[in-house]
Amino acid sequence: MKDIKAIVFDAYGTLFDVNSAAEKCKGKIGDKWEGFANFWRITQLEYTWLRSLMKRHKDFWQVTEDSLDKSMKTFSIDSSMKNELLDSYKKLSPYPEVKGVLSILKKKKYKLAILSNGTPALLNELVKSNNLENIFDDLFSIEEVGIYKPDSKVYDMPIKKYQIKADEMAFLSANTWDVSGGGNYGYNAIWVNRNKNIFDNLDYKPKNEVSDLTQLIDIV
């Protein structure tokens, strides 16, 4: 990792807690909020992959809304809650250590960026609502290339912008398929394994695994 020039983060599930939207509404949803949140996330990801394969692109906000519709019906959640859940999704909570770690990395003069399925508007609102707007050099959205991760066109973006080699970039994601996508592309990919999950068999195993971002400081 001594030649790292840029550190790039996935947003959803890595910097920001995707379940926090449903958690904010758990008083109304009840005990099933966590199962609902997980189902919503899985459906959302499945829609991104399926749309990429079908070449029927919709942006991430539309995909998020479509997957929410299915999830609410599956868990019998009143449709009147839809707007509240969507509003909460625009302002997901960061994980506790995120702001402190990013501030330390900023002082070390690395290029810092987000590489995400999210639309530019969603990413800007997420960063602004969590007072992180002065941290990142770039917010890379897949909308620039019109296809979702793990397509290689997505992983091209920061390399082209910074004019660096793939192995001069550290890429962090909590999603094993995203770590594999970046790693197979050539990134120094790091798995953020917050929940002690099992890594997928997708032709890549990361050299580094962390339980949260604080361990990144020692790695780089």
Secondary structure in CASP SS format (residue, H / E / C, confidence):
PFRMAT SS
TARGET T0000
AUTHOR 0000-0000-0000
METHOD secondary structure of the structure
MODEL  1
M C 1.00
K C 1.00
D C 1.00
I C 1.00
K C 1.00
A E 1.00
I E 1.00
V E 1.00
F E 1.00
D C 1.00
A C 1.00
Y E 1.00
G C 1.00
T C 1.00
L C 1.00
F E 1.00
D C 1.00
V C 1.00
N C 1.00
S H 1.00
A H 1.00
A H 1.00
E H 1.00
K H 1.00
C C 1.00
K H 1.00
G H 1.00
K H 1.00
I H 1.00
G C 1.00
D C 1.00
K C 1.00
W H 1.00
E H 1.00
G H 1.00
F H 1.00
A H 1.00
N H 1.00
F H 1.00
W H 1.00
R H 1.00
I H 1.00
T H 1.00
Q H 1.00
L H 1.00
E H 1.00
Y H 1.00
T H 1.00
W H 1.00
L H 1.00
R H 1.00
S H 1.00
L H 1.00
M H 1.00
K C 1.00
R C 1.00
H C 1.00
K C 1.00
D C 1.00
F H 1.00
W H 1.00
Q H 1.00
V H 1.00
T H 1.00
E H 1.00
D H 1.00
S H 1.00
L H 1.00
D H 1.00
K H 1.00
S H 1.00
M H 1.00
K H 1.00
T H 1.00
F C 1.00
S C 1.00
I C 1.00
D C 1.00
S H 1.00
S H 1.00
M H 1.00
K H 1.00
N H 1.00
E H 1.00
L H 1.00
L H 1.00
D H 1.00
S H 1.00
Y H 1.00
K C 1.00
K C 1.00
L C 1.00
S C 1.00
P E 1.00
Y C 1.00
P C 1.00
E C 1.00
V H 1.00
K H 1.00
G H 1.00
V H 1.00
L H 1.00
S H 1.00
I H 1.00
L H 1.00
K H 1.00
K H 1.00
K C 1.00
K C 1.00
Y C 1.00
K E 1.00
L E 1.00
A E 1.00
I E 1.00
L E 1.00
S E 1.00
N C 1.00
G C 1.00
T C 1.00
P H 1.00
A H 1.00
L H 1.00
L H 1.00
N H 1.00
E H 1.00
L H 1.00
V H 1.00
K H 1.00
S H 1.00
N C 1.00
N C 1.00
L C 1.00
E C 1.00
N C 1.00
I C 1.00
F C 1.00
D C 1.00
D E 1.00
L E 1.00
F E 1.00
S E 1.00
I H 1.00
E H 1.00
E H 1.00
V C 1.00
G C 1.00
I C 1.00
Y C 1.00
K C 1.00
P C 1.00
D C 1.00
S H 1.00
K H 1.00
V H 1.00
Y H 1.00
D H 1.00
M H 1.00
P H 1.00
I H 1.00
K H 1.00
K H 1.00
Y H 1.00
Q C 1.00
I C 1.00
K C 1.00
A H 1.00
D H 1.00
E H 1.00
M E 1.00
A E 1.00
F E 1.00
L E 1.00
S E 1.00
A C 1.00
N C 1.00
T H 1.00
W H 1.00
D H 1.00
V H 1.00
S H 1.00
G H 1.00
G H 1.00
G H 1.00
N H 1.00
Y H 1.00
G C 1.00
Y C 1.00
N E 1.00
A E 1.00
I E 1.00
W E 1.00
V E 1.00
N C 1.00
R C 1.00
N C 1.00
K C 1.00
N C 1.00
I C 1.00
F C 1.00
D C 1.00
N C 1.00
L C 1.00
D C 1.00
Y C 1.00
K C 1.00
P C 1.00
K C 1.00
N E 1.00
E E 1.00
V E 1.00
S C 1.00
D C 1.00
L H 1.00
T H 1.00
Q H 1.00
L H 1.00
I H 1.00
D H 1.00
I H 1.00
V C 1.00
END
